[in-house]
Amino acid sequence: MIHDTIAAISTAVGEGGIAIIRVSGPDAIEGVDRIFRSRISLKDAQTHTVHYGHIVEPATNEPVEEVLVTLMRGPRSFTAEDVVEINAHGGVIAVKKVLDIVLQLDGFRTAEPGEFTKRAFLNGRIDLMQAEAVIDLIRSKSDRAFSVARKQAEGVLSKRIKSLRQTVIELLAHIEVNIDYPEHDVEEMTSAYIRDQCGSAIEEIDRLLKTANEGKILREGIVTAIVGRPNVGKSSLMNMLTQENKAIVTDIPGTTRDVIEQFVSLNGIPLRLLDTAGIRETNDVVERIGVERSRNALEDADLILFLLNNNEPLQAEDRELLDQLKERPVITVINKTDLPRQLEIEVVERAVPAHSIVPMSVLAEEGLDRLEQAISEMFFEGQLESHDLTYVSNVRHISLLKRARQSLADAIEASNMGIPIDVIQIDARSAWESLGEILGDEAGDSLIDQIFSQFCLGK
C-alpha cells in the first residue's frame, strides 16, 4: 500500500497560458484543501468537479495565486488514488510558488520521474505494456505513431497478450493434472494437446511479430541519411522535407561541414533525417572531419537517399558512391529534373538495378509524392495498414515474444521426442513467465524502476 502523497508540475516548464501541478495520494484532497480558499471545501466536493479559488500562504493566509482546482477521487483517476490538479498561470514564478506551498504540506514530497504512471500500474489500473505506451504517446513523431501508441495505451495489444497467457495456463493446468494423476493420463492425447496448444500460441505470436519491424519504425523512425557528392542538393532536399531552412544552402561545395539531424513525418512515416557533408576527397581539415562523419552516418542508416544531378554527367565521386551503396537500402534521387538532362540514367540503372530511382526537382518541389511511395514500398510493402493498428513496437516486447515462442517450440520438440511431461512443463512455464513479463506480472523491481525512470516529471 502507498502511504505518501506526491506532487509535481505536469506541464512543460516555461511561459504559457496555464501550468498544472498534479497531486496524488491519500492526503491529496485534505492537504490541498488546507491551502485552497473557495466557496466550497474540497473535502465536501463531488468527484470530477472543477473549483475556482486561490492558493494561499498557510502562515499568513494571504492569496498567492488565482487557480482552478480539479478534484478526482480514487479509484476513478489516472493513478487510481485521490488526485487534485491545480491549474495556475503559466509563468515560471507563479507555478513555482504554488508547488513550493504544496510541498510544505505534511507528508507531501516531489514525485519521481514517471511516478504518477507507476502508481497507476502498481494500483492495477493499467499493465506495464500500457504504461510504456504512455511514453510512446508523449514521444510520437507522426500521426500514425500516435495512433499506434494510443491503441496500446487503451490495452488493445495487452488483451492479445493476456489471451496468449490464457492458452498457456490452460496447457499448464492440463500438465499439472497429468502429473498429479498419472494413472488417468492418455499419453497420445496429452502429446496432441501440447502440440495443439503450443502451436496455436506460436501462430498468434508470429502474427504479432510480423508487425514488429513496421511497429519499431513507427516508434523510433527510419534513420535516413541524405548523401551525395558536394552541391547536388542534399541540404535543399533536407529543407524541402522539413519545410524550414534547417540547413544552409549555397553554390559553394563543402558548405555543410557536419551531420544535421531533424525528425519529419512523411505520409505518416517518421524519418530521422541526417543531412551529411558532401562525400569527396578534400585537403580542408574541417571538411574532412565532416566527410568522415558522413561515412559513419551511412553505416548507421536504415535508409539512404542518394542524390545525383540530372543536369550533370556522372562524376568519379558519383560512381564511387554508387559502388559503395550497391548492397545498402538506397533510394536514388535524381535531382534538378527541371533542367536539361545530361545524366546517363541508363548507367545508373545498370549500376544499381535493385534500387528505386526517383526523379525530383527540389527547387520546384516536384516528385515528393514519388519519394513517399518509394519509401512506403521499401518498408511497408506499399502502404500502412489503416484498419489494424495493433503493432508490436517496443524492443523489450519483441524480445520477450521471441523468447516465449522459443520456449513453446522447445515444448513441442520435447513432446515429439517423448520427453517426460514434467520437463515439458518447464518450457511451458517459461513461455508463460515471458508473456507475463511483457504485462509486468513477472517483472522485477529493477526493470520497473528502469522503465519509469524514462518518463518526465509529472507524468
Solvent accessible surface area in square Angstrom, and as a share of the most:
residue,aa,sasa,rsa
1,M,206,0.92
2,I,45,0.23
3,H,138,0.62
4,D,48,0.25
5,T,0,0.00
6,I,0,0.00
7,A,0,0.00
8,A,3,0.02
9,I,38,0.19
10,S,37,0.24
11,T,46,0.27
12,A,97,0.75
13,V,125,0.72
14,G,31,0.29
15,E,167,0.75
16,G,46,0.45
17,G,70,0.67
18,I,104,0.53
19,A,6,0.04
20,I,38,0.19
21,I,0,0.00
22,R,32,0.11
23,V,0,0.00
24,S,0,0.00
25,G,0,0.00
26,P,68,0.43
27,D,59,0.31
28,A,0,0.00
29,I,9,0.05
30,E,91,0.41
31,G,0,0.00
32,V,0,0.00
33,D,21,0.11
34,R,112,0.41
35,I,1,0.00
36,F,7,0.03
37,R,102,0.37
38,S,44,0.28
39,R,246,0.90
40,I,75,0.38
41,S,38,0.25
42,L,0,0.00
43,K,112,0.48
44,D,105,0.55
45,A,4,0.03
46,Q,135,0.60
47,T,36,0.21
48,H,85,0.38
49,T,42,0.24
50,V,91,0.52
51,H,25,0.11
52,Y,121,0.46
53,G,3,0.03
54,H,62,0.28
55,I,0,0.00
56,V,3,0.01
57,E,54,0.24
58,P,67,0.42
59,A,95,0.74
60,T,84,0.49
61,N,82,0.42
62,E,104,0.47
63,P,87,0.55
64,V,49,0.28
65,E,19,0.08
66,E,75,0.34
67,V,4,0.02
68,L,83,0.41
69,V,0,0.00
70,T,30,0.17
71,L,0,0.00
72,M,33,0.15
73,R,77,0.28
74,G,29,0.28
75,P,102,0.64
76,R,155,0.56
77,S,12,0.07
78,F,52,0.21
79,T,0,0.00
80,A,23,0.18
81,E,22,0.10
82,D,39,0.20
83,V,2,0.01
84,V,0,0.00
85,E,28,0.13
86,I,0,0.00
87,N,28,0.15
88,A,3,0.02
89,H,95,0.43
90,G,4,0.04
91,G,28,0.27
92,V,69,0.40
93,I,114,0.58
94,A,24,0.18
95,V,11,0.07
96,K,111,0.47
97,K,105,0.44
98,V,0,0.00
99,L,25,0.13
100,D,56,0.29
101,I,6,0.03
102,V,0,0.00
103,L,49,0.25
104,Q,116,0.51
105,L,16,0.08
106,D,119,0.62
107,G,52,0.50
108,F,18,0.07
109,R,84,0.31
110,T,69,0.40
111,A,2,0.01
112,E,97,0.43
113,P,58,0.37
114,G,0,0.00
115,E,15,0.07
116,F,0,0.00
117,T,0,0.00
118,K,42,0.18
119,R,5,0.02
120,A,0,0.00
121,F,27,0.11
122,L,98,0.49
123,N,63,0.32
124,G,63,0.61
125,R,107,0.39
126,I,17,0.08
127,D,16,0.08
128,L,0,0.00
129,M,1,0.00
130,Q,26,0.12
131,A,0,0.00
132,E,9,0.04
133,A,1,0.00
134,V,15,0.08
135,I,7,0.04
136,D,14,0.07
137,L,46,0.23
138,I,92,0.47
139,R,116,0.42
140,S,32,0.21
141,K,94,0.40
142,S,11,0.07
143,D,125,0.65
144,R,51,0.19
145,A,8,0.06
146,F,95,0.40
147,S,26,0.17
148,V,5,0.03
149,A,4,0.03
150,R,93,0.34
151,K,64,0.27
152,Q,3,0.01
153,A,24,0.18
154,E,96,0.43
155,G,5,0.05
156,V,48,0.28
157,L,1,0.01
158,S,2,0.01
159,K,142,0.60
160,R,65,0.24
161,I,0,0.00
162,K,106,0.45
163,S,68,0.44
164,L,5,0.02
165,R,24,0.09
166,Q,98,0.43
167,T,29,0.17
168,V,1,0.01
169,I,59,0.30
170,E,78,0.35
171,L,1,0.00
172,L,4,0.02
173,A,57,0.44
174,H,63,0.28
175,I,0,0.00
176,E,66,0.30
177,V,85,0.49
178,N,15,0.08
179,I,62,0.32
180,D,91,0.47
181,Y,117,0.45
182,P,86,0.54
183,E,126,0.56
184,H,139,0.62
185,D,49,0.25
186,V,81,0.47
187,E,129,0.58
188,E,145,0.65
189,M,137,0.61
190,T,8,0.05
191,S,24,0.15
192,A,48,0.37
193,Y,67,0.25
194,I,3,0.01
195,R,97,0.35
196,D,91,0.47
197,Q,23,0.10
198,C,1,0.00
199,G,21,0.20
200,S,56,0.36
201,A,2,0.01
202,I,18,0.09
203,E,103,0.46
204,E,30,0.14
205,I,0,0.00
206,D,57,0.30
207,R,132,0.48
208,L,1,0.00
209,L,32,0.16
210,K,166,0.70
211,T,31,0.18
212,A,10,0.08
213,N,93,0.48
214,E,37,0.16
215,G,0,0.00
216,K,81,0.34
217,I,17,0.09
218,L,2,0.01
219,R,72,0.26
220,E,67,0.30
221,G,6,0.06
222,I,1,0.00
223,V,20,0.12
224,T,0,0.00
225,A,0,0.00
226,I,0,0.00
227,V,0,0.00
228,G,0,0.00
229,R,23,0.08
230,P,11,0.07
231,N,63,0.32
232,V,0,0.00
233,G,14,0.13
234,K,12,0.05
235,S,13,0.08
236,S,32,0.21
237,L,0,0.00
238,M,0,0.00
239,N,18,0.09
240,M,13,0.06
241,L,9,0.04
242,T,17,0.10
243,Q,132,0.59
244,E,84,0.38
245,N,141,0.72
246,K,86,0.36
247,A,4,0.03
248,I,127,0.65
249,V,82,0.47
250,T,56,0.32
251,D,126,0.65
252,I,123,0.62
253,P,63,0.40
254,G,8,0.08
255,T,47,0.27
256,T,21,0.12
257,R,97,0.35
258,D,60,0.31
259,V,43,0.25
260,I,46,0.23
261,E,87,0.39
262,Q,39,0.17
263,F,69,0.29
264,V,20,0.12
265,S,52,0.33
266,L,9,0.04
267,N,100,0.52
268,G,20,0.19
269,I,3,0.01
270,P,1,0.00
271,L,0,0.00
272,R,79,0.29
273,L,0,0.00
274,L,13,0.07
275,D,0,0.00
276,T,0,0.00
277,A,0,0.00
278,G,5,0.05
279,I,6,0.03
280,R,66,0.24
281,E,149,0.67
282,T,24,0.14
283,N,145,0.74
284,D,56,0.29
285,V,94,0.54
286,V,85,0.49
287,E,6,0.03
288,R,118,0.43
289,I,91,0.46
290,G,0,0.00
291,V,8,0.05
292,E,94,0.42
293,R,116,0.42
294,S,0,0.00
295,R,67,0.24
296,N,80,0.41
297,A,9,0.07
298,L,11,0.05
299,E,130,0.58
300,D,104,0.54
301,A,8,0.06
302,D,65,0.34
303,L,0,0.00
304,I,0,0.00
305,L,0,0.00
306,F,0,0.00
307,L,0,0.00
308,L,0,0.00
309,N,4,0.02
310,N,7,0.04
311,N,40,0.20
312,E,56,0.25
313,P,60,0.38
314,L,14,0.07
315,Q,69,0.31
316,A,83,0.64
317,E,59,0.27
318,D,1,0.01
319,R,115,0.42
320,E,89,0.40
321,L,3,0.01
322,L,6,0.03
323,D,91,0.47
324,Q,80,0.36
325,L,4,0.02
326,K,98,0.41
327,E,159,0.71
328,R,63,0.23
329,P,50,0.31
330,V,2,0.01
331,I,0,0.00
332,T,0,0.00
333,V,0,0.00
334,I,1,0.01
335,N,4,0.02
336,K,56,0.24
337,T,51,0.30
338,D,71,0.37
339,L,74,0.37
340,P,105,0.66
341,R,140,0.51
342,Q,105,0.47
343,L,5,0.02
344,E,60,0.27
345,I,33,0.17
346,E,89,0.40
347,V,37,0.21
348,V,0,0.00
349,E,86,0.39
350,R,170,0.62
351,A,29,0.23
352,V,4,0.02
353,P,112,0.71
354,A,98,0.76
355,H,22,0.10
356,S,42,0.27
357,I,50,0.25
358,V,6,0.03
359,P,56,0.35
360,M,0,0.00
361,S,0,0.00
362,V,9,0.05
363,L,160,0.79
364,A,50,0.39
365,E,110,0.49
366,E,96,0.43
367,G,8,0.07
368,L,49,0.24
369,D,96,0.50
370,R,115,0.42
371,L,0,0.00
372,E,37,0.17
373,Q,85,0.38
374,A,8,0.06
375,I,1,0.00
376,S,6,0.04
377,E,95,0.43
378,M,72,0.32
379,F,31,0.13
380,F,10,0.04
381,E,163,0.73
382,G,20,0.19
383,Q,122,0.54
384,L,24,0.12
385,E,76,0.34
386,S,84,0.54
387,H,155,0.69
388,D,59,0.30
389,L,26,0.13
390,T,15,0.08
391,Y,12,0.04
392,V,1,0.00
393,S,4,0.02
394,N,10,0.05
395,V,77,0.45
396,R,42,0.15
397,H,1,0.01
398,I,19,0.10
399,S,58,0.37
400,L,4,0.02
401,L,1,0.00
402,K,118,0.50
403,R,124,0.45
404,A,0,0.00
405,R,82,0.30
406,Q,104,0.46
407,S,11,0.07
408,L,1,0.00
409,A,30,0.23
410,D,50,0.26
411,A,0,0.00
412,I,37,0.19
413,E,98,0.44
414,A,7,0.05
415,S,10,0.06
416,N,94,0.48
417,M,130,0.58
418,G,56,0.54
419,I,57,0.29
420,P,86,0.54
421,I,38,0.19
422,D,74,0.38
423,V,66,0.38
424,I,6,0.03
425,Q,31,0.14
426,I,116,0.59
427,D,32,0.16
428,A,0,0.00
429,R,93,0.34
430,S,40,0.26
431,A,0,0.00
432,W,53,0.19
433,E,73,0.33
434,S,4,0.02
435,L,0,0.00
436,G,0,0.00
437,E,40,0.18
438,I,0,0.00
439,L,5,0.02
440,G,8,0.08
441,D,92,0.47
442,E,72,0.32
443,A,16,0.13
444,G,43,0.41
445,D,114,0.59
446,S,91,0.59
447,L,38,0.19
448,I,13,0.07
449,D,70,0.36
450,Q,115,0.51
451,I,6,0.03
452,F,4,0.02
453,S,70,0.45
454,Q,84,0.38
455,F,12,0.05
456,C,72,0.43
457,L,95,0.47
458,G,1,0.01
459,K,53,0.22
